[in-house]
Amino acid sequence: MEILTGEGLIYTRPRSGRIVAESVSTQVRNNESRRPRAVIVGGYAGSGKTEFGRILARETRWAMLDKDTITRSIVDAALVQLGSSMQDRESGIYLETIRPAEYECLEAAMQENIQCGVSTIVTAPFLREFNQRGWFERTAASLAAVGADLSVVWVQCDADSMYSYVKRRGAIRDTWKLNHWKEYIDGGVNVNFRPPWPHTIIANNRDSEPLQLQTKEFLHTLAK
């Protein structure tokens, strides 16, 4: 009881016992009346999708699931075990064997949170998925089946800004991209890409509005 009182979850009143703090009970009632929401955030490497997801999570206190955070250690170990290297994100071993399992784990974690009534932010490139309208239809249907809504966000970023972000973070998985940047960009990066599904564009170029401001604007659209 002392811990709950110290955290403001319980008020004490002389001779009248303890009562649950009004702000907490109000928050619980509000949460119960809301449908959980999955916010799926995609974008190229270095676009700022994880940064946007974290800002959104801090604003909403929703669950945050980032693909690299959840799967990177297992992916690195699997790549080495299969005879590749931890920096591999381009070979058939990664693209055809490991990547599908990565996304399966990520989507399962999202569904588990949603089924528990917890709104969830999911960040990953989603390059293959966001090109398929059928994937959006299946995902929206599976969420609707458990009483949840879907929001799709694409983080747009120009090639120079992406290079700066990727170089700054210094992740081993980006080694090939940094050493072959022009080949990487020319090989399939479309800075004008838009998902074939209702979505919100978050611009993360050097001259764009701060992500914090764009996050608040995005939240306003959800409140309508």
Residue, then its C-alpha position, 0 to 999 in steps of 0.5 A: m500500500e505504501i508503494l501504491t500511495g507513493e506512486g499516486l495510485i492510492y490516496t489516503r484520508p484520515r478515518s475514511g480509508r484509502i481510495v483509488a486516485e481519481s485520475v487513474s480510475t478515469q484513465v482506466r475507464n477511458n482506456e476500456s472504452r477505446r479500441p486498441r490500435a496497431v500503428i505500423v511504421g515502415g521506411y528505408a534504412g536510416s529514414g527515422k522510423t524507429e525514432f518516430g516510433r519511440i516519440l509516438a510511444r512516449e506520447t501515448r505510452w503504447a507498446m513499442l516493437d522494433k524489429d531490430t530490437i526484438t530479433r537482431s541477436i537471433v538473426d546475427a547468430a543464425l546468419v553466422q550459423l548458416g555460413s554468412s556474416m552478421q552484416d548480411r541483409e542482402s543475400g538469399i540466406y537472409l532474404e529467403t530464410i531469415r527475413p520471413a521468420e523475423y517478420e513472423c515473430l514481429e507480427a505475432a508479438m503485435q497480435e499478442n499485445i493487441q489481443c490483450g487490449v494494448s495499442t502497439i507501435v511496430t517499426a520495421p522497413f516493411l519494404r516487401e509488405f508495404n508493396q502488397r495491398g493484399w498484405f494490408e487487407r489481411t493485416a487489417a482483417s486480422l486486427a478487426a477480428v479482435g476489435a482493433d484498428l490499423s494505422v499505417v505510417w511511411v517515413q519518407c527521407d531523401a537519400d542524403s539524409m538517410y546516408s547521414y543517419v545510417k553512418r551516424r548509427g554505425a550498426i554492423r548490419d549497415t556495413w554493406k549499404l555504407n560501402h556500396w551506397k550508390e549501388y544500394i540506392d540505385g538498386g531499389v530505393n524509391v524515395n517517392f514510394r507510397p504504400p497502396w493503402p490509406h497512410t500517413i507520410i512522415a517527412n524526415n528530411r533535413d528541412s522537414e518539421p521536427l518529428q515531435l511536431q509531426t507526431k503530435e499532428f499524427l495523433h490529432t488525426l487519430a483523435k478525430 
